[in-house]
Amino acid sequence: MPTIPSDGSNSPTGTTHSAGTTVTYKCDEGYTLVGPESNTCLLNDTWTENTAPVCMQNCPDPPTSSDLLVSPNSPYVLDDVVMYSCVNQAAVPSVMYNLCQSPAGSLEWAVQDAPTCSDADSCGPPPMIASDGINPENRDYADGSVVRYQCNPRRRLLGSDFNGCTDGTWTDAAPRCIQECKDFQDCTIIVDYDYCSNTQYTLISEEYCRKSCNVCTTCGAPPAGDGVSVAPAGPYVQGQQVNYTCASGDLSYTVNLCLDDGTWLFEQEPTCSETDCNNLPTNPDLINTPSGSAHNNGVVVTYSCPEGFLQLPPYNNTCSGGAWSEGEAGQCLKLCSDPSPVGSFLTVSSVDFPIELEPYKDLITNTVVGITYNFNCTGGRLEGAASITCLSNGSYSAEQPVCVPDCTDLPTNPNLINTPSGTGHNNDTVVIYTCPDDFVQVPPFNNTCEGGAWTEPDAGKCLKICPVPELGAFLAVFADLPIELMVYANYITELVSGVTVHFGCTGGRLQGASSATCLENGTFSAEVPVCVPDCPNMPTDPNGFNTPDGTAHNNGTVVNYNCTEEYTLVPPLSNACVGGNWNESEAGKCLRRCDDIFIGEVDQLLNGFFVIPEDVMEYAQFLAGAVAGVGINFNCSNGNLLGASSTVCQQNGTWSENLPECLADCGPPQLGNDLELVTTPAAFTEGVMVQYQCKNGADIGNVISTCQADASWSLTVLPSCGP
């Protein structure tokens, strides 16, 4: 590979690379790349570029100031020329041009100090050559400016070729251009009309004459962009100067010079600032927003592509100074679907990019027009095109090929999974058979391709698993295998398709199918039967439970009744299944119990008694306390009852009324002959108070006596009413 010289590097590194590799050149900091930026290794083992670029040392930035404009922009290398102009258009620079040179082995500018811009003490236009010459620009020049004169081809300058503006005055008069022609030959060029005054010229029109002399160097059309005018018109010969003008806006530079080697002093096109841009670069299928090919200065046009295309840069373009920032538009490349190898062993061996897409290789992540896929087989033989290319209509140049394996038609069965997949495989390939989770696999478990044939003519099988039937009371089951599955008996540990299950009862009678077969969908051919017991529908109480539980039992079973903690069980206490019938038509009853706190109080304080309803009376011997429906009637021996006269045990376990009280009876208090009661109560019971007064009206104060719980009065000494 052509490698970069010193002061640079290439990536990836090395001098030998595989076909399709693009090597990018890069210069060290402080150097500029001159030549190709990248190089691609082609399929024919050659490189797209025969020579490597050169890394040229950068010149320092030319001397300048905030008053100056410098064109063109950096970077600069040896022999580059820059032109100065002033930010203030009314001013002129003291020096218009500067040259990067190397007089002592190091790069420097011919003019070391930045030019000055001044419109004070300026000189007017310099004196001009009368004829046959190339004059400086016809304008005012600042003090200190230097201009240069040149002659047209075949003319020699007589006088100084430089003139300076000093203190507002040009130091010299204009030189003259005199005729000079050497070594006449048979050649033809077009020269100015004035040359025809010499006998060596022949007039061929009013404007041109033919001259025979040595060949002069000519330049092509000077660089000029849209909106820039050039004067004079061509043809152009060495030493000739042209002037640029803009239809609107200011030029980045105004003059150019045809050099002796046939090139122009400034190769970059001059631009007009603050002007519109025409002829927007575009490409087929590319969409630009905003639309149109002409736009105002400063407008940024965004490129995009329709769906089904891949976009390549540049992604936008800016109108700046009458020119587009990007000389070429982005591209829309038609997309093709990425090939996906079909069948075993087919692989993509390599991908070829067309040379024009190599610079964008890192950006292309999908298959686009021009990309070629090359195929090969890791086993078997290739059948079809060895390569296919993405076309501009989004299709491929040929159908995708296939790899025909050595062994075809691999034996298989429904639900069987083979690894590797596919029905065709290469010699010596071992295919492993497996089944999904809800299947039982029976052999063979693998198959081998040997000499173009499979070692196993039949594939393994996947037998669908049926769930184990849920067996009710007394139901028994056994299974048998069909003849075709007997050979796999050692592998079958589940109920699988083809197995028949037989049912029987250890008690009671069978109701439903006596057998069911597991089907290929994982269900049975019939529902699981039940064993109907000898005695169904055993009587029960909602507040109790029975042991053993259940309401259906076989002949001879004795069931014991029980109640929960808050209830009392009354007969029958058990039930037996005899000859298909229950010997008790009703279950034992669970009667709700009430709190026993009343019982002692009734016996000790109250002359009370229990009232038991008839439906409970028959169970009286089983009752250790009051149950729902049992009542208590209260009566005091002295007749002084305070509260309800009765209460009943309720279904929620509470009493309907609180416990009453029997009040003590003190009887009428002693009065004597002199005393009487202020008021006489209806009864002289516990808690009643009486007030005494004298019959004769004597004042004895507030004398009160209270009937106490022990049936005595609190006042033991009666008051006296006097003599």
VENLINKA-V633650 format. One record per residue. N is the residue number from 1. RES is the residue in one small letter. SS is DSSP state (@ for helix, = for strand, . for the rest). PHI is phi in degrees with one decimal (none if undefined). Layout:
# VENLINKA-V633650
N:RES:SS:PHI, N:RES:SS:PHI
This chain:
# VENLINKA-V633650
1:m:.:none, 2:p:.:-61.3, 3:t:.:-102.2, 4:i:.:-73.7, 5:p:.:-72.9, 6:s:.:-59.6, 7:d:.:74.1, 8:g:=:-153.6, 9:s:=:-152.8, 10:n:=:-130.5, 11:s:=:-135.6, 12:p:.:-68.2, 13:t:.:-76.2, 14:g:.:98.2, 15:t:.:-113.9, 16:t:.:-124.0, 17:h:.:-142.5, 18:s:.:-80.9, 19:a:.:-58.7, 20:g:.:94.4, 21:t:.:-77.8, 22:t:=:-107.8, 23:v:=:-100.0, 24:t:=:-105.4, 25:y:=:-93.6, 26:k:=:-148.6, 27:c:=:-97.2, 28:d:.:-65.9, 29:e:.:-60.0, 30:g:.:95.6, 31:y:=:-130.0, 32:t:=:-117.4, 33:l:=:-77.8, 34:v:=:-119.9, 35:g:.:125.4, 36:p:.:-64.7, 37:e:.:-85.2, 38:s:=:-147.9, 39:n:=:-147.4, 40:t:=:-118.4, 41:c:=:-81.6, 42:l:.:-89.5, 43:l:.:-66.3, 44:n:.:-90.7, 45:d:.:64.5, 46:t:.:-121.0, 47:w:=:-105.4, 48:t:.:-65.8, 49:e:.:-119.7, 50:n:.:-81.5, 51:t:.:-124.3, 52:a:.:-86.6, 53:p:.:-72.9, 54:v:=:-117.4, 55:c:=:-99.3, 56:m:=:-98.1, 57:q:=:-64.8, 58:n:.:-74.7, 59:c:.:-76.2, 60:p:.:-64.0, 61:d:.:-60.5, 62:p:.:-65.5, 63:p:.:-62.9, 64:t:.:-153.0, 65:s:.:-149.0, 66:s:.:-69.0, 67:d:.:-87.7, 68:l:=:-111.5, 69:l:=:-114.9, 70:v:=:-117.4, 71:s:=:-136.3, 72:p:.:-79.6, 73:n:.:-78.4, 74:s:.:-69.1, 75:p:.:-85.0, 76:y:.:-125.3, 77:v:.:-127.6, 78:l:.:-53.0, 79:d:.:75.7, 80:d:.:-70.8, 81:v:=:-116.2, 82:v:=:-114.4, 83:m:=:-119.4, 84:y:=:-99.4, 85:s:=:-143.9, 86:c:=:-98.3, 87:v:.:-61.0, 88:n:.:-79.1, 89:q:.:-66.6, 90:a:.:-79.3, 91:a:.:-98.5, 92:v:=:-129.2, 93:p:=:-77.2, 94:s:.:-71.4, 95:v:.:-132.4, 96:m:.:-92.4, 97:y:=:-127.5, 98:n:=:-144.9, 99:l:=:-121.1, 100:c:=:-80.7, 101:q:=:-135.8, 102:s:.:-136.6, 103:p:.:-71.5, 104:a:.:-129.6, 105:g:.:89.4, 106:s:.:-119.1, 107:l:.:-80.0, 108:e:=:-154.9, 109:w:=:-95.0, 110:a:.:-59.1, 111:v:.:-101.5, 112:q:.:-81.7, 113:d:.:-102.7, 114:a:.:-66.3, 115:p:.:-61.2, 116:t:.:-111.2, 117:c:=:-109.0, 118:s:=:-152.7, 119:d:.:-113.1, 120:a:.:-96.4, 121:d:.:51.4, 122:s:.:-84.2, 123:c:=:-93.5, 124:g:.:-72.3, 125:p:.:-56.1, 126:p:.:-70.6, 127:p:.:-61.4, 128:m:.:-108.6, 129:i:.:-66.8, 130:a:.:-65.7, 131:s:.:-157.7, 132:d:.:62.5, 133:g:=:-126.9, 134:i:=:-111.4, 135:n:.:-90.6, 136:p:.:-64.6, 137:e:.:-63.3, 138:n:.:-83.2, 139:r:.:-159.1, 140:d:.:-76.6, 141:y:=:-127.6, 142:a:.:-72.5, 143:d:.:-59.5, 144:g:.:96.7, 145:s:.:-70.3, 146:v:=:-126.0, 147:v:=:-116.5, 148:r:=:-125.9, 149:y:.:-109.2, 150:q:=:-142.1, 151:c:=:-107.7, 152:n:.:-66.0, 153:p:.:-52.5, 154:r:.:68.8, 155:r:=:-125.5, 156:r:=:-115.1, 157:l:=:-77.8, 158:l:=:-113.3, 159:g:.:119.9, 160:s:.:-77.3, 161:d:.:-89.2, 162:f:=:-125.2, 163:n:=:-144.1, 164:g:=:-120.6, 165:c:=:-96.3, 166:t:=:-131.3, 167:d:.:52.1, 168:g:.:81.6, 169:t:=:-134.3, 170:w:=:-76.7, 171:t:.:-73.4, 172:d:.:-132.3, 173:a:.:-80.1, 174:a:.:-69.9, 175:p:.:-74.5, 176:r:=:-120.8, 177:c:=:-111.5, 178:i:=:-112.8, 179:q:=:-68.3, 180:e:.:-150.8, 181:c:.:-141.1, 182:k:.:-124.2, 183:d:.:45.6, 184:f:.:-60.1, 185:q:.:-134.1, 186:d:.:-82.7, 187:c:.:-139.2, 188:t:.:-132.2, 189:i:=:-135.5, 190:i:=:-101.8, 191:v:=:-129.9, 192:d:.:-65.5, 193:y:@:-58.3, 194:d:@:-63.1, 195:y:@:-65.4, 196:c:@:-72.5, 197:s:@:-69.5, 198:n:.:-88.2, 199:t:.:-68.6, 200:q:.:-78.1, 201:y:=:-115.0, 202:t:=:-120.0, 203:l:=:-68.5, 204:i:.:-116.9, 205:s:.:-162.9, 206:e:.:-66.6, 207:e:.:-108.1, 208:y:.:-128.6, 209:c:=:-137.8, 210:r:=:-98.9, 211:k:=:-131.9, 212:s:.:-109.7, 213:c:.:-163.7, 214:n:.:-68.0, 215:v:.:-69.9, 216:c:.:-102.2, 217:t:.:-75.3, 218:t:=:-118.6, 219:c:=:-114.0, 220:g:.:-74.2, 221:a:.:-60.7, 222:p:.:-66.4, 223:p:.:-62.9, 224:a:=:-157.7, 225:g:.:-88.5, 226:d:.:-61.4, 227:g:.:83.9, 228:v:=:-106.8, 229:s:=:-102.4, 230:v:=:-120.1, 231:a:=:-142.1, 232:p:.:-78.4, 233:a:.:-76.0, 234:g:.:-71.9, 235:p:.:-74.0, 236:y:=:-122.3, 237:v:=:-121.5, 238:q:.:-56.0, 239:g:.:87.3, 240:q:.:-81.9, 241:q:=:-105.0, 242:v:=:-120.8, 243:n:=:-115.2, 244:y:=:-107.0, 245:t:=:-138.4, 246:c:=:-111.4, 247:a:.:-64.5, 248:s:.:-153.5, 249:g:.:90.1, 250:d:.:-110.8, 251:l:=:-80.4, 252:s:.:-71.6, 253:y:.:-154.3, 254:t:.:-113.4, 255:v:=:-131.5, 256:n:=:-147.0, 257:l:=:-133.0, 258:c:=:-79.9, 259:l:.:-88.3, 260:d:.:-65.6, 261:d:.:-90.8, 262:g:.:83.9, 263:t:.:-110.1, 264:w:=:-94.7, 265:l:.:-56.9, 266:f:.:-112.2, 267:e:.:-85.8, 268:q:.:-76.5, 269:e:.:-65.6, 270:p:=:-68.5, 271:t:.:-120.9, 272:c:=:-102.1, 273:s:.:-75.5, 274:e:.:53.7, 275:t:.:-123.3, 276:d:.:-77.5, 277:c:=:-117.9, 278:n:.:-115.3, 279:n:.:52.2, 280:l:.:-56.3, 281:p:.:-60.9, 282:t:.:-148.2, 283:n:.:-143.7, 284:p:.:-56.9, 285:d:.:71.8, 286:l:=:-80.5, 287:i:=:-107.7, 288:n:=:-113.7, 289:t:=:-128.9, 290:p:.:-68.7, 291:s:.:-75.6, 292:g:.:98.7, 293:s:.:-104.0, 294:a:.:-122.6, 295:h:=:-144.7, 296:n:.:-76.6, 297:n:.:-59.7, 298:g:.:88.5, 299:v:.:-72.9, 300:v:=:-103.3, 301:v:=:-95.9, 302:t:=:-99.0, 303:y:=:-91.9, 304:s:=:-149.3, 305:c:=:-122.7, 306:p:.:-67.4, 307:e:.:-62.0, 308:g:.:95.4, 309:f:=:-127.6, 310:l:=:-106.9, 311:q:=:-94.0, 312:l:=:-113.9, 313:p:.:-70.1, 314:p:.:-74.5, 315:y:.:-95.0, 316:n:=:-154.7, 317:n:=:-146.3, 318:t:=:-116.2, 319:c:=:-82.0, 320:s:=:-137.9, 321:g:.:61.1, 322:g:.:83.1, 323:a:=:-133.1, 324:w:=:-83.8, 325:s:.:-66.0, 326:e:.:-114.4, 327:g:.:-73.0, 328:e:.:-128.8, 329:a:.:-85.7, 330:g:.:-66.3, 331:q:=:-123.2, 332:c:=:-110.4, 333:l:=:-100.8, 334:k:=:-63.2, 335:l:=:-89.8, 336:c:=:-114.1, 337:s:.:-65.5, 338:d:.:-64.8, 339:p:.:-68.7, 340:s:.:-123.1, 341:p:.:-51.6, 342:v:.:-105.1, 343:g:.:85.4, 344:s:.:-72.2, 345:f:.:79.0, 346:l:=:-80.3, 347:t:=:-134.8, 348:v:=:-90.8, 349:s:=:-78.9, 350:s:=:-162.5, 351:v:=:-125.8, 352:d:=:-101.8, 353:f:.:-101.9, 354:p:.:-63.6, 355:i:@:-55.8, 356:e:@:-68.0, 357:l:@:-98.8, 358:e:@:-55.5, 359:p:@:-61.9, 360:y:@:-105.9, 361:k:@:-57.0, 362:d:@:-70.3, 363:l:@:-90.9, 364:i:.:-92.7, 365:t:.:-107.0, 366:n:.:-125.6, 367:t:=:-80.9, 368:v:=:-122.8, 369:v:.:-54.2, 370:g:.:100.5, 371:i:.:-76.9, 372:t:=:-117.4, 373:y:=:-102.9, 374:n:=:-109.1, 375:f:=:-112.2, 376:n:=:-150.4, 377:c:=:-113.9, 378:t:.:-81.4, 379:g:.:-162.7, 380:g:.:76.9, 381:r:=:-127.3, 382:l:=:-79.0, 383:e:=:-123.9, 384:g:.:120.1, 385:a:.:-68.0, 386:a:.:-78.9, 387:s:=:-148.8, 388:i:=:-134.6, 389:t:=:-119.2, 390:c:=:-71.3, 391:l:.:-97.5, 392:s:.:-67.9, 393:n:.:-92.2, 394:g:.:87.0, 395:s:.:-108.2, 396:y:=:-102.8, 397:s:.:-69.5, 398:a:.:-156.5, 399:e:.:-68.0, 400:q:.:-67.9, 401:p:.:-77.2, 402:v:=:-132.7, 403:c:=:-104.0, 404:v:=:-84.7, 405:p:.:-76.4, 406:d:.:-74.8, 407:c:=:-112.2, 408:t:.:-116.2, 409:d:.:51.8, 410:l:.:-56.8, 411:p:.:-59.6, 412:t:.:-149.0, 413:n:.:-142.3, 414:p:.:-56.3, 415:n:.:71.5, 416:l:=:-81.2, 417:i:=:-107.9, 418:n:=:-115.9, 419:t:=:-129.3, 420:p:.:-66.6, 421:s:.:-75.3, 422:g:.:96.3, 423:t:.:-103.7, 424:g:.:-121.0, 425:h:=:-145.8, 426:n:.:-81.5, 427:n:.:-57.7, 428:d:.:75.8, 429:t:.:-72.3, 430:v:=:-103.2, 431:v:=:-96.7, 432:i:=:-95.9, 433:y:=:-91.8, 434:t:=:-141.8, 435:c:=:-124.0, 436:p:.:-63.2, 437:d:.:-61.0, 438:d:.:-94.3, 439:f:=:-132.1, 440:v:=:-104.5, 441:q:=:-95.4, 442:v:=:-121.2, 443:p:.:-66.8, 444:p:.:-77.7, 445:f:.:-95.8, 446:n:=:-154.4, 447:n:=:-147.8, 448:t:=:-120.1, 449:c:=:-84.9, 450:e:=:-129.1, 451:g:.:59.2, 452:g:.:84.4, 453:a:=:-134.9, 454:w:=:-87.8, 455:t:.:-69.5, 456:e:.:-113.3, 457:p:.:-71.6, 458:d:.:-118.6, 459:a:.:-87.0, 460:g:.:-65.4, 461:k:=:-122.9, 462:c:=:-113.0, 463:l:=:-97.8, 464:k:=:-67.3, 465:i:=:-88.8, 466:c:.:-99.9, 467:p:.:-67.7, 468:v:.:-67.7, 469:p:.:-62.0, 470:e:.:-80.9, 471:l:.:-96.2, 472:g:.:-78.0, 473:a:.:-59.2, 474:f:.:72.5, 475:l:=:-84.8, 476:a:=:-117.6, 477:v:=:-146.2, 478:f:=:-147.6, 479:a:=:-124.7, 480:d:=:-137.0, 481:l:.:-92.5, 482:p:.:-68.4, 483:i:@:-56.7, 484:e:@:-69.2, 485:l:@:-101.0, 486:m:@:-60.5, 487:v:@:-66.7, 488:y:@:-104.5, 489:a:@:-56.3, 490:n:@:-70.6, 491:y:@:-100.3, 492:i:.:-98.1, 493:t:.:-116.0, 494:e:.:-126.5, 495:l:.:-79.9, 496:v:=:-117.7, 497:s:.:-55.9, 498:g:.:102.1, 499:v:.:-79.1, 500:t:=:-106.5, 501:v:=:-105.0, 502:h:=:-108.2, 503:f:=:-114.4, 504:g:=:-155.2, 505:c:=:-114.7, 506:t:.:-86.3, 507:g:.:-164.0, 508:g:.:78.0, 509:r:=:-127.4, 510:l:=:-76.5, 511:q:=:-125.9, 512:g:.:122.9, 513:a:.:-68.2, 514:s:.:-83.9, 515:s:=:-155.7, 516:a:=:-149.1, 517:t:=:-107.8, 518:c:=:-71.2, 519:l:.:-95.3, 520:e:.:-70.3, 521:n:.:-91.5, 522:g:.:85.9, 523:t:.:-117.0, 524:f:=:-95.5, 525:s:.:-71.6, 526:a:.:-147.2, 527:e:.:-72.2, 528:v:.:-68.2, 529:p:.:-76.1, 530:v:=:-128.9, 531:c:=:-101.2, 532:v:=:-79.4, 533:p:.:-70.1, 534:d:.:-70.6, 535:c:=:-120.5, 536:p:.:-95.0, 537:n:.:52.9, 538:m:.:-67.0, 539:p:.:-62.2, 540:t:.:-139.3, 541:d:.:-111.1, 542:p:.:-63.0, 543:n:.:-103.4, 544:g:=:-131.8, 545:f:=:-146.2, 546:n:=:-125.1, 547:t:=:-129.5, 548:p:.:-66.0, 549:d:.:-80.1, 550:g:.:97.0, 551:t:.:-109.5, 552:a:.:-126.1, 553:h:=:-146.5, 554:n:.:-82.4, 555:n:.:-57.0, 556:g:.:90.5, 557:t:.:-75.0, 558:v:=:-108.0, 559:v:=:-107.3, 560:n:=:-97.7, 561:y:=:-90.5, 562:n:=:-141.0, 563:c:=:-119.2, 564:t:.:-71.5, 565:e:.:-59.4, 566:e:.:-84.2, 567:y:=:-120.5, 568:t:=:-114.9, 569:l:=:-83.9, 570:v:=:-122.3, 571:p:.:-55.0, 572:p:.:-76.6, 573:l:.:-88.3, 574:s:=:-153.8, 575:n:=:-147.3, 576:a:=:-126.9, 577:c:=:-87.2, 578:v:=:-130.0, 579:g:.:59.9, 580:g:.:89.1, 581:n:=:-130.9, 582:w:=:-87.1, 583:n:.:-75.5, 584:e:.:-116.2, 585:s:.:-76.5, 586:e:.:-124.1, 587:a:.:-83.3, 588:g:.:-59.8, 589:k:=:-98.5, 590:c:=:-107.2, 591:l:=:-96.2, 592:r:=:-70.6, 593:r:=:-92.1, 594:c:.:-108.3, 595:d:.:-59.3, 596:d:.:-87.4, 597:i:@:-64.0, 598:f:@:-74.4, 599:i:@:-60.8, 600:g:@:-63.6, 601:e:@:-63.1, 602:v:@:-63.8, 603:d:@:-71.0, 604:q:@:-89.2, 605:l:.:-106.7, 606:l:.:-111.3, 607:n:.:-87.7, 608:g:.:-106.9, 609:f:=:-153.4, 610:f:=:-79.7, 611:v:=:-118.1, 612:i:.:-107.1, 613:p:.:-65.4, 614:e:@:-62.6, 615:d:@:-71.2, 616:v:@:-103.5, 617:m:@:-56.3, 618:e:.:-65.7, 619:y:.:-104.7, 620:a:@:-56.5, 621:q:@:-67.0, 622:f:@:-96.1, 623:l:.:-93.7, 624:a:.:-97.4, 625:g:.:-166.7, 626:a:.:-77.9, 627:v:=:-123.2, 628:a:.:-53.7, 629:g:.:100.6, 630:v:.:-76.7, 631:g:=:-117.1, 632:i:=:-130.5, 633:n:=:-101.9, 634:f:.:-108.1, 635:n:.:-155.3, 636:c:.:-93.1, 637:s:.:-63.2, 638:n:.:-92.1, 639:g:.:82.9, 640:n:.:-99.6, 641:l:=:-90.5, 642:l:=:-117.6, 643:g:.:122.0, 644:a:.:-69.5, 645:s:.:-85.5, 646:s:=:-158.2, 647:t:=:-148.3, 648:v:=:-127.9, 649:c:=:-72.5, 650:q:.:-98.8, 651:q:.:-65.4, 652:n:.:-89.0, 653:g:.:86.6, 654:t:.:-115.0, 655:w:=:-88.6, 656:s:.:-72.6, 657:e:.:-135.0, 658:n:.:-76.3, 659:l:.:-70.3, 660:p:.:-81.6, 661:e:=:-126.0, 662:c:=:-106.5, 663:l:.:-87.5, 664:a:.:-68.9, 665:d:=:-116.1, 666:c:.:-84.4, 667:g:.:71.7, 668:p:.:-63.3, 669:p:.:-73.3, 670:q:.:-70.3, 671:l:.:-120.6, 672:g:.:74.4, 673:n:.:-86.8, 674:d:.:-99.5, 675:l:=:-108.3, 676:e:=:-148.5, 677:l:=:-87.1, 678:v:.:-60.6, 679:t:.:-135.6, 680:t:.:-108.9, 681:p:.:-69.5, 682:a:.:-70.1, 683:a:.:-145.8, 684:f:.:-103.4, 685:t:=:-103.2, 686:e:.:-52.7, 687:g:.:96.0, 688:v:.:-76.9, 689:m:=:-113.6, 690:v:=:-124.3, 691:q:=:-119.3, 692:y:=:-95.1, 693:q:=:-149.1, 694:c:=:-85.5, 695:k:.:-65.8, 696:n:.:-84.2, 697:g:.:84.5, 698:a:.:-65.2, 699:d:.:-87.6, 700:i:.:-112.0, 701:g:.:80.5, 702:n:.:-93.6, 703:v:=:-104.8, 704:i:=:-126.7, 705:s:=:-131.3, 706:t:=:-116.8, 707:c:=:-76.4, 708:q:.:-98.2, 709:a:.:-62.3, 710:d:.:-91.4, 711:a:.:69.5, 712:s:.:-115.6, 713:w:=:-90.4, 714:s:.:-71.6, 715:l:.:-89.8, 716:t:.:-98.3, 717:v:.:-118.3, 718:l:.:-78.1, 719:p:.:-71.8, 720:s:.:-109.3, 721:c:.:-97.8, 722:g:.:92.3, 723:p:.:-69.4
